[in-house]
Amino acid sequence: MADFTVTSCTVSRSVMTPEDTVDITLTAKNNFGSKLTKFGLNLCFTNADRGLSGSGYWVPVVQAETSISWANGASKTATWSITPDTIMSQPLYASLYASLKTRLSSVRTLPFRLEIVGTASDGSFASTVYTVTGLTYIDKYYNPQITLDAWRYPNDEATALAATMKVELADGNNASNFTATMYYARDAKATTSSSVLSMNVSRDVLFGVGYSANTSVLPGTYANGSVYSFLLVVTDGIETASATCVVDRAFANLHLSGQSTGGVAIGKFSAATYGNPLFECEFPAVFGGGINKGAVEIVNITTINSNFKVYRTGEYPRIIRFGNVVFLEGCLSPSKSLTMSSTSNQYTMITIPAGYRPSREMIFVCHGSTLCLWLLRINTSGECIFERYRKGDAYATPASGNWLPFSAVWILPE
């Protein structure tokens, strides 16, 4: 059985350099068989056994042991604060530590192990080697700094990109252990779960002078109707840095689609397709001079059903059309008394010409003589039907010469 059984070991940081301080809190059980009067800690880099032979670099961090009363079979907890440069620069360890730092600078990291030591009252020595987890020992921080920017090239409407990117490391560091990965997303935020873009870059250039306004480092086609997000992640497994940039949707002040049947768009790219011409505007529009959708059309309806006549000679009903808005106005009179005793008594007055007729049946309430009301029904065949002539809650008989004015308005489908 080992002289000590480690039941827990925690460290205050996950990465440390020779200049950093780390607190190591250790709980161990005394299995030595004797009461211990001193308790200490030594530190070893690499997995070699204790000693200086071969590749082993054993450095005693705590030379003097702490006085303690530690019974056999009992557990103790202790905390050591370790700053390698401060402790190991003592003359006793100077040459060993210099050799360690030289080795460390070439391999970047070294395994980190502890030797727990104790001394019994009779002078006998107890020790157990324990591998510390959760702590990486490195020569120094590289502190990667990333510059990243991208934009549409050669203009704001383009589907190709240009980019500026550079990774800088702390002085004296090299990029041999670093990887650079570019993630990208369309119309979403790029994360490390997004698609990976194969960049046209050289490690030496990216981590050296960098790329400035380069038109080939981000290959591919980027739809001008979408936003693209980029995330560049640089890591050596110990230190990680990232930078992001966004390429906005392409902007077009005026776009002509090029379709043979036409397509014009303002503030966007035309969605017109062959056989489907479109005029589109992305923004709210202000027309100070109004909108002229074409000339006003006026059509007189001179054909009157025999049951009716114009109220005033020469004043025929008429259609007025402006764009897709149609207005009907007129005033007729019965040419004779008409039976009006139920909803089935209906009389066609006029028929609206094709091209002006509503796409669905329209109903309007109109005035008549002596406080009478009546219903004007206009169907999709253009028939204007007179019905339900009444005064108060009773049907009335429209007589020759009664006044029947009417007006209606509707919108024709596009």
KOLBA-69813 format. One record per residue (C-alpha): residue number from 1; x, y, z. Coordinates in Angstrom, 2 decimals. Example, Ala and Ser with C-alpha at 12.3 -4.5 7.8 and 13.67 -1.06 7.14 Angstrom:
<pts>
- nr / u / v / w
- 1 / 12.30 / -4.50 / 7.80
- 2 / 13.67 / -1.06 / 7.14
</pts>
This chain:
<pts>
- nr / u / v / w
- 1 / 0.00 / 0.00 / 0.00
- 2 / 1.20 / 3.52 / -0.76
- 3 / 2.45 / 5.58 / 2.16
- 4 / -0.37 / 8.08 / 1.48
- 5 / -3.82 / 7.80 / -0.12
- 6 / -4.96 / 11.03 / -1.80
- 7 / -8.72 / 11.46 / -1.40
- 8 / -8.99 / 14.87 / -3.04
- 9 / -6.81 / 17.42 / -4.78
- 10 / -8.03 / 20.77 / -6.13
- 11 / -6.18 / 23.52 / -7.96
- 12 / -7.09 / 27.20 / -8.12
- 13 / -6.42 / 27.61 / -11.84
- 14 / -6.40 / 25.43 / -14.94
- 15 / -3.40 / 26.97 / -16.72
- 16 / -0.27 / 28.41 / -15.17
- 17 / 3.09 / 29.79 / -16.28
- 18 / 6.28 / 30.03 / -14.18
- 19 / 5.17 / 33.51 / -13.11
- 20 / 1.69 / 32.46 / -11.93
- 21 / 0.65 / 31.38 / -8.44
- 22 / -1.52 / 28.33 / -7.98
- 23 / -3.09 / 27.09 / -4.75
- 24 / -3.04 / 23.32 / -4.36
- 25 / -5.35 / 21.91 / -1.68
- 26 / -4.66 / 18.28 / -0.84
- 27 / -6.43 / 15.81 / 1.41
- 28 / -4.54 / 12.57 / 2.11
- 29 / -4.69 / 9.61 / 4.47
- 30 / -1.58 / 8.43 / 6.39
- 31 / -0.92 / 4.78 / 5.53
- 32 / 2.74 / 4.83 / 6.62
- 33 / 2.14 / 2.85 / 9.82
- 34 / 3.66 / 5.49 / 12.08
- 35 / 2.72 / 8.91 / 13.34
- 36 / 4.19 / 11.64 / 11.15
- 37 / 5.67 / 14.80 / 12.58
- 38 / 6.38 / 16.61 / 9.32
- 39 / 4.41 / 16.94 / 6.09
- 40 / 5.58 / 18.45 / 2.77
- 41 / 5.19 / 18.57 / -0.96
- 42 / 7.57 / 18.21 / -3.91
- 43 / 6.74 / 19.03 / -7.51
- 44 / 7.72 / 17.06 / -10.60
- 45 / 7.41 / 17.84 / -14.30
- 46 / 7.14 / 14.86 / -16.72
- 47 / 6.08 / 11.39 / -15.74
- 48 / 9.57 / 10.28 / -14.78
- 49 / 10.25 / 8.88 / -11.38
- 50 / 12.00 / 10.97 / -8.78
- 51 / 15.51 / 11.94 / -9.80
- 52 / 17.30 / 13.88 / -12.49
- 53 / 18.23 / 11.09 / -14.84
- 54 / 16.89 / 10.80 / -18.37
- 55 / 14.01 / 13.16 / -19.13
- 56 / 12.94 / 13.55 / -15.53
- 57 / 12.80 / 17.09 / -14.16
- 58 / 12.04 / 16.75 / -10.47
- 59 / 11.86 / 20.05 / -8.66
- 60 / 11.22 / 20.17 / -4.89
- 61 / 8.85 / 23.09 / -4.53
- 62 / 8.54 / 22.90 / -0.75
- 63 / 11.95 / 22.09 / 0.69
- 64 / 11.13 / 22.46 / 4.38
- 65 / 8.38 / 20.23 / 5.66
- 66 / 5.64 / 21.58 / 7.90
- 67 / 5.54 / 20.36 / 11.48
- 68 / 2.46 / 18.32 / 12.07
- 69 / 0.98 / 15.65 / 14.30
- 70 / -0.49 / 13.10 / 11.94
- 71 / -1.58 / 9.76 / 13.34
- 72 / -1.49 / 6.63 / 11.26
- 73 / -4.83 / 6.00 / 9.50
- 74 / -5.92 / 9.63 / 9.89
- 75 / -6.56 / 12.15 / 7.08
- 76 / -5.16 / 15.67 / 6.82
- 77 / -5.86 / 18.59 / 4.50
- 78 / -3.27 / 21.22 / 3.62
- 79 / -2.95 / 24.03 / 1.04
- 80 / 0.25 / 25.16 / -0.66
- 81 / 0.62 / 28.35 / -2.72
- 82 / 3.16 / 27.77 / -5.46
- 83 / 4.83 / 30.36 / -7.69
- 84 / 7.51 / 28.44 / -9.63
- 85 / 9.68 / 31.43 / -10.59
- 86 / 9.84 / 32.67 / -7.00
- 87 / 10.61 / 29.33 / -5.38
- 88 / 12.72 / 27.73 / -8.06
- 89 / 14.96 / 30.71 / -8.71
- 90 / 16.74 / 30.04 / -5.42
- 91 / 20.41 / 29.12 / -5.95
- 92 / 19.75 / 25.54 / -4.92
- 93 / 17.44 / 24.98 / -7.89
- 94 / 18.63 / 27.63 / -10.37
- 95 / 20.49 / 25.37 / -12.82
- 96 / 17.77 / 22.72 / -12.69
- 97 / 15.03 / 25.27 / -13.26
- 98 / 16.86 / 26.88 / -16.16
- 99 / 17.07 / 23.47 / -17.79
- 100 / 13.37 / 22.92 / -17.09
- 101 / 12.35 / 26.22 / -18.72
- 102 / 14.47 / 25.45 / -21.77
- 103 / 12.72 / 22.13 / -22.17
- 104 / 9.32 / 23.69 / -21.49
- 105 / 9.73 / 26.34 / -24.20
- 106 / 10.26 / 23.64 / -26.81
- 107 / 7.38 / 21.34 / -25.86
- 108 / 4.89 / 24.00 / -24.70
- 109 / 3.46 / 21.85 / -21.87
- 110 / 4.74 / 19.35 / -19.32
- 111 / 2.88 / 16.86 / -17.13
- 112 / 2.47 / 17.98 / -13.55
- 113 / 2.94 / 15.53 / -10.65
- 114 / 3.26 / 15.85 / -6.90
- 115 / 5.29 / 13.92 / -4.35
- 116 / 3.71 / 13.94 / -0.93
- 117 / 6.41 / 13.54 / 1.71
- 118 / 6.41 / 13.02 / 5.47
- 119 / 8.86 / 12.30 / 8.24
- 120 / 8.18 / 10.11 / 11.27
- 121 / 9.54 / 10.76 / 14.75
- 122 / 12.19 / 8.09 / 14.26
- 123 / 13.43 / 9.85 / 11.11
- 124 / 11.98 / 7.39 / 8.64
- 125 / 10.72 / 8.92 / 5.40
- 126 / 7.32 / 8.42 / 3.72
- 127 / 6.45 / 9.47 / 0.17
- 128 / 3.82 / 8.92 / -2.55
- 129 / 3.74 / 10.34 / -6.10
- 130 / 0.37 / 11.71 / -7.24
- 131 / -0.55 / 13.04 / -10.70
- 132 / -2.38 / 16.37 / -10.57
- 133 / -5.30 / 16.74 / -12.99
- 134 / -6.99 / 19.92 / -14.15
- 135 / -3.76 / 21.94 / -14.38
- 136 / -1.64 / 22.64 / -17.44
- 137 / 1.81 / 24.08 / -17.02
- 138 / 3.04 / 26.22 / -19.92
- 139 / 6.08 / 28.35 / -20.63
- 140 / 4.09 / 31.59 / -21.17
- 141 / 0.84 / 32.96 / -22.49
- 142 / 0.60 / 33.52 / -26.22
- 143 / -2.40 / 35.88 / -25.96
- 144 / -3.66 / 35.51 / -29.55
- 145 / -5.21 / 38.72 / -30.88
- 146 / -7.40 / 38.47 / -34.00
- 147 / -8.27 / 41.09 / -36.61
- 148 / -11.22 / 40.08 / -38.81
- 149 / -13.37 / 42.01 / -41.27
- 150 / -15.18 / 41.04 / -44.46
- 151 / -17.33 / 42.84 / -47.03
- 152 / -18.90 / 42.39 / -50.45
- 153 / -16.54 / 42.93 / -53.34
- 154 / -16.19 / 44.68 / -55.79
- 155 / -19.38 / 46.56 / -54.77
- 156 / -22.22 / 46.45 / -52.27
- 157 / -24.31 / 44.30 / -54.63
- 158 / -21.63 / 41.66 / -55.22
- 159 / -21.82 / 37.98 / -54.28
- 160 / -18.04 / 37.66 / -53.73
- 161 / -16.17 / 38.80 / -50.61
- 162 / -12.96 / 40.50 / -49.66
- 163 / -11.49 / 40.21 / -46.17
- 164 / -8.83 / 41.48 / -43.81
- 165 / -7.59 / 39.02 / -41.21
- 166 / -4.56 / 38.61 / -39.00
- 167 / -3.59 / 36.70 / -35.85
- 168 / -0.93 / 38.17 / -33.57
- 169 / 0.80 / 36.25 / -30.77
- 170 / 2.85 / 37.58 / -27.88
- 171 / 6.46 / 38.44 / -28.74
- 172 / 8.69 / 35.46 / -29.24
- 173 / 5.89 / 32.96 / -29.70
- 174 / 5.28 / 30.89 / -32.80
- 175 / 2.11 / 29.51 / -34.33
- 176 / 3.18 / 25.92 / -34.89
- 177 / 0.68 / 24.52 / -32.39
- 178 / -2.23 / 26.77 / -33.34
- 179 / -5.14 / 26.01 / -35.63
- 180 / -7.44 / 28.59 / -37.21
- 181 / -11.03 / 27.56 / -38.07
- 182 / -13.59 / 29.74 / -39.83
- 183 / -17.27 / 29.06 / -39.15
- 184 / -20.03 / 30.77 / -41.10
- 185 / -23.83 / 30.96 / -41.16
- 186 / -26.39 / 32.37 / -43.58
- 187 / -29.10 / 34.57 / -42.07
- 188 / -28.08 / 33.38 / -38.59
- 189 / -25.33 / 33.92 / -36.02
- 190 / -22.22 / 31.81 / -36.64
- 191 / -21.20 / 29.47 / -33.81
- 192 / -18.79 / 26.57 / -33.47
- 193 / -21.70 / 24.35 / -34.53
- 194 / -22.04 / 26.19 / -37.86
- 195 / -20.58 / 25.11 / -41.19
- 196 / -16.80 / 25.31 / -41.60
- 197 / -15.39 / 27.40 / -44.44
- 198 / -12.14 / 26.24 / -46.05
- 199 / -10.08 / 29.41 / -46.18
- 200 / -7.38 / 30.10 / -48.76
- 201 / -4.75 / 31.11 / -46.21
- 202 / -1.19 / 30.27 / -45.26
- 203 / -0.42 / 29.78 / -41.57
- 204 / 2.77 / 31.80 / -41.87
- 205 / 0.96 / 34.71 / -43.48
- 206 / -2.12 / 34.58 / -41.22
- 207 / 0.05 / 34.55 / -38.08
- 208 / 2.57 / 36.92 / -39.67
- 209 / 1.83 / 39.98 / -41.77
- 210 / -1.79 / 38.91 / -42.21
- 211 / -4.15 / 39.53 / -45.15
- 212 / -5.40 / 42.98 / -46.07
- 213 / -8.42 / 43.48 / -48.36
- 214 / -7.73 / 40.07 / -49.87
- 215 / -10.29 / 38.83 / -52.42
- 216 / -9.48 / 35.12 / -52.27
- 217 / -9.22 / 34.13 / -48.58
- 218 / -13.02 / 33.62 / -48.27
- 219 / -13.95 / 31.65 / -51.39
- 220 / -17.50 / 30.99 / -52.50
- 221 / -20.65 / 32.78 / -53.60
- 222 / -22.68 / 34.75 / -51.05
- 223 / -26.27 / 35.48 / -52.12
- 224 / -26.92 / 39.18 / -52.20
- 225 / -30.29 / 38.75 / -50.50
- 226 / -28.82 / 37.22 / -47.31
- 227 / -26.75 / 38.24 / -44.29
- 228 / -23.62 / 36.16 / -43.54
- 229 / -21.98 / 35.79 / -40.14
- 230 / -18.36 / 34.64 / -39.70
- 231 / -16.58 / 33.32 / -36.59
- 232 / -12.79 / 32.77 / -36.63
- 233 / -11.53 / 30.57 / -33.77
- 234 / -7.79 / 30.26 / -33.03
- 235 / -6.58 / 27.72 / -30.46
- 236 / -3.64 / 25.56 / -29.44
- 237 / -5.79 / 23.53 / -27.05
- 238 / -4.69 / 25.71 / -24.14
- 239 / -5.45 / 29.25 / -25.17
- 240 / -8.39 / 30.08 / -27.42
- 241 / -9.37 / 33.38 / -29.03
- 242 / -12.14 / 34.26 / -31.46
- 243 / -13.41 / 37.14 / -33.56
- 244 / -16.60 / 37.71 / -35.52
- 245 / -17.81 / 39.83 / -38.39
- 246 / -21.02 / 40.19 / -40.39
- 247 / -21.53 / 40.78 / -44.10
- 248 / -24.85 / 42.52 / -44.61
- 249 / -27.45 / 41.79 / -47.23
- 250 / -26.47 / 43.44 / -50.52
- 251 / -28.11 / 46.79 / -51.07
- 252 / -29.50 / 47.99 / -54.38
- 253 / -30.81 / 51.53 / -54.92
- 254 / -32.36 / 50.49 / -58.21
- 255 / -32.35 / 47.03 / -59.75
- 256 / -33.50 / 46.02 / -63.24
- 257 / -34.08 / 42.29 / -63.25
- 258 / -33.04 / 41.63 / -66.82
- 259 / -36.07 / 39.40 / -67.35
- 260 / -37.48 / 39.75 / -70.85
- 261 / -40.91 / 40.50 / -69.41
- 262 / -39.59 / 43.16 / -67.04
- 263 / -38.80 / 43.67 / -63.38
- 264 / -37.91 / 46.89 / -61.54
- 265 / -37.09 / 47.11 / -57.83
- 266 / -36.18 / 50.05 / -55.60
- 267 / -34.14 / 49.37 / -52.47
- 268 / -33.99 / 45.61 / -53.12
- 269 / -33.29 / 43.04 / -55.81
- 270 / -36.18 / 42.30 / -58.10
- 271 / -38.12 / 39.09 / -57.51
- 272 / -39.51 / 39.17 / -61.04
- 273 / -39.42 / 35.95 / -63.02
- 274 / -40.04 / 35.18 / -66.65
- 275 / -43.67 / 35.95 / -67.46
- 276 / -44.18 / 37.58 / -64.04
- 277 / -43.06 / 41.22 / -64.27
- 278 / -42.96 / 43.15 / -61.00
- 279 / -42.48 / 46.70 / -59.85
- 280 / -41.33 / 46.61 / -56.19
- 281 / -40.35 / 49.18 / -53.59
- 282 / -38.71 / 48.11 / -50.31
- 283 / -39.35 / 51.39 / -48.49
- 284 / -42.36 / 53.55 / -47.57
- 285 / -42.94 / 55.83 / -50.54
- 286 / -43.87 / 59.53 / -50.49
- 287 / -45.26 / 60.98 / -53.71
- 288 / -45.48 / 64.74 / -53.30
- 289 / -47.21 / 65.19 / -56.62
- 290 / -49.59 / 62.27 / -56.13
- 291 / -49.86 / 59.19 / -58.33
- 292 / -51.39 / 59.34 / -61.77
- 293 / -52.51 / 55.84 / -62.61
- 294 / -53.90 / 56.89 / -66.00
- 295 / -56.58 / 59.09 / -67.57
- 296 / -60.10 / 59.33 / -66.17
- 297 / -62.61 / 57.38 / -68.24
- 298 / -66.25 / 58.47 / -68.48
- 299 / -68.76 / 56.17 / -70.16
- 300 / -72.44 / 57.11 / -70.56
- 301 / -74.94 / 54.25 / -70.35
- 302 / -77.61 / 55.20 / -72.86
- 303 / -79.46 / 51.88 / -73.02
- 304 / -82.24 / 52.04 / -70.40
- 305 / -84.65 / 49.19 / -69.66
- 306 / -88.21 / 49.90 / -70.89
- 307 / -89.56 / 50.08 / -67.33
- 308 / -87.40 / 53.17 / -66.70
- 309 / -86.42 / 56.51 / -68.24
- 310 / -83.93 / 59.23 / -67.41
- 311 / -85.19 / 61.59 / -64.72
- 312 / -83.93 / 64.61 / -66.62
- 313 / -83.69 / 64.60 / -70.38
- 314 / -80.17 / 63.86 / -71.63
- 315 / -78.77 / 62.99 / -68.18
- 316 / -77.88 / 59.35 / -68.65
- 317 / -76.29 / 57.17 / -65.97
- 318 / -72.53 / 57.08 / -66.35
- 319 / -69.46 / 55.14 / -65.34
- 320 / -66.38 / 57.05 / -64.18
- 321 / -63.20 / 54.98 / -63.96
- 322 / -59.84 / 56.09 / -62.51
- 323 / -57.27 / 53.32 / -62.52
- 324 / -59.03 / 50.33 / -61.01
- 325 / -61.63 / 52.40 / -59.13
- 326 / -65.13 / 52.53 / -60.74
- 327 / -67.83 / 55.01 / -59.77
- 328 / -71.44 / 54.69 / -60.98
- 329 / -73.88 / 57.59 / -60.79
- 330 / -77.27 / 58.31 / -62.27
- 331 / -80.92 / 59.20 / -61.72
- 332 / -83.82 / 57.35 / -63.35
- 333 / -87.57 / 57.32 / -63.01
- 334 / -90.13 / 54.54 / -63.58
- 335 / -91.77 / 54.87 / -66.95
- 336 / -94.91 / 53.36 / -65.40
- 337 / -96.15 / 52.17 / -62.05
- 338 / -94.27 / 49.05 / -60.94
- 339 / -95.56 / 46.27 / -58.75
- 340 / -93.54 / 46.12 / -55.51
- 341 / -95.07 / 43.78 / -52.95
- 342 / -92.31 / 41.25 / -52.17
- 343 / -88.61 / 40.56 / -52.56
- 344 / -89.36 / 38.76 / -55.80
- 345 / -90.36 / 42.02 / -57.51
- 346 / -87.06 / 42.93 / -59.20
- 347 / -86.53 / 45.14 / -62.26
- 348 / -83.30 / 45.57 / -64.24
- 349 / -82.61 / 49.26 / -64.80
- 350 / -79.37 / 49.29 / -66.84
- 351 / -76.44 / 46.96 / -67.62
- 352 / -72.85 / 48.07 / -66.93
- 353 / -70.52 / 47.42 / -69.91
- 354 / -67.90 / 44.66 / -69.66
- 355 / -64.60 / 45.84 / -68.28
- 356 / -66.25 / 47.91 / -65.56
- 357 / -68.31 / 45.27 / -63.78
- 358 / -67.60 / 44.31 / -60.13
- 359 / -66.00 / 40.95 / -59.40
- 360 / -68.66 / 40.18 / -56.75
- 361 / -72.27 / 41.20 / -56.17
- 362 / -72.65 / 44.70 / -54.68
- 363 / -75.68 / 46.06 / -52.75
- 364 / -76.47 / 49.70 / -52.05
- 365 / -79.36 / 51.47 / -50.28
- 366 / -80.70 / 54.46 / -52.23
- 367 / -83.30 / 57.23 / -51.74
- 368 / -86.61 / 57.62 / -53.58
- 369 / -89.44 / 60.15 / -53.69
- 370 / -91.47 / 61.03 / -50.59
- 371 / -88.99 / 59.58 / -48.08
- 372 / -88.94 / 56.18 / -49.77
- 373 / -85.90 / 53.86 / -49.80
- 374 / -84.94 / 51.15 / -52.25
- 375 / -82.25 / 48.57 / -52.88
- 376 / -79.79 / 48.69 / -55.78
- 377 / -78.26 / 45.29 / -56.50
- 378 / -75.35 / 45.10 / -59.00
- 379 / -74.35 / 41.58 / -60.04
- 380 / -71.23 / 40.35 / -61.78
- 381 / -73.03 / 40.44 / -65.13
- 382 / -73.33 / 44.19 / -64.75
- 383 / -77.10 / 44.23 / -64.21
- 384 / -78.28 / 47.05 / -61.96
- 385 / -81.48 / 45.80 / -60.33
- 386 / -84.18 / 47.89 / -58.67
- 387 / -86.01 / 46.19 / -55.77
- 388 / -87.59 / 46.51 / -52.29
- 389 / -89.06 / 50.00 / -52.78
- 390 / -90.72 / 50.91 / -49.48
- 391 / -91.78 / 53.69 / -47.22
- 392 / -91.32 / 53.01 / -43.59
- 393 / -91.97 / 49.32 / -42.92
- 394 / -94.31 / 48.77 / -45.88
- 395 / -93.79 / 48.28 / -49.58
- 396 / -94.69 / 51.26 / -51.77
- 397 / -95.60 / 51.48 / -55.46
- 398 / -93.05 / 53.40 / -57.50
- 399 / -95.03 / 55.54 / -59.96
- 400 / -94.05 / 57.13 / -63.23
- 401 / -92.03 / 60.25 / -62.61
- 402 / -90.78 / 59.19 / -59.14
- 403 / -87.20 / 60.19 / -58.33
- 404 / -84.70 / 57.28 / -58.18
- 405 / -81.14 / 58.64 / -57.72
- 406 / -78.29 / 56.15 / -57.19
- 407 / -74.51 / 56.00 / -56.80
- 408 / -72.06 / 53.17 / -56.16
- 409 / -68.32 / 52.59 / -56.13
- 410 / -66.11 / 49.48 / -56.31
- 411 / -62.57 / 48.44 / -57.07
- 412 / -61.69 / 46.21 / -59.98
- 413 / -59.23 / 43.38 / -59.31
- 414 / -55.62 / 43.98 / -60.34
</pts>
